[in-house]
Amino acid sequence: MSDSDRHVFARVSSFSAHTSGDSSAKFQQAKRDLDGMLEKLRVQNDEDRETLRRFRARLTRVRRAKIRATASGDRGVLYEIDGELRKILIRLRRIDAEMVSMQEDRNKISILVIEQ
């Protein structure tokens, strides 16, 4: 899911204000829209979990390579490995933060669906 798709969920907090007093048909459509948002978040969460799994596996391989490079004293390779490790860790933290944010969005949407 692109960043622009993720920002769609920023409008969730104002949903209840828009639906109060609406007709039943509008309410049902809004509820379907929220259900659709929940499904998009679930799919994105699954994709992010798979990405995290791949990055963690890569992290393990890179750390093993670092141990071998340290043992052989190859400073050039160590420098490259350290750069790769930093990139992986930054990406892991970013994905983790996105997943936390998505969980918060899912909770907000679920509350709105229950309240309505």
Secondary structure, 3 states (H helix, E strand, C coil): CCHHHHHHHHHHHHHHHHHCCCCHHHHHHHHHHHHHHHHHHHHHHHHHHHHHHHHHHHHHHHHHHHHHHHHHCCHHHHHHHHHHHHHHHHHHHHHHHHHHHHHHHHHHHHHHHHHC
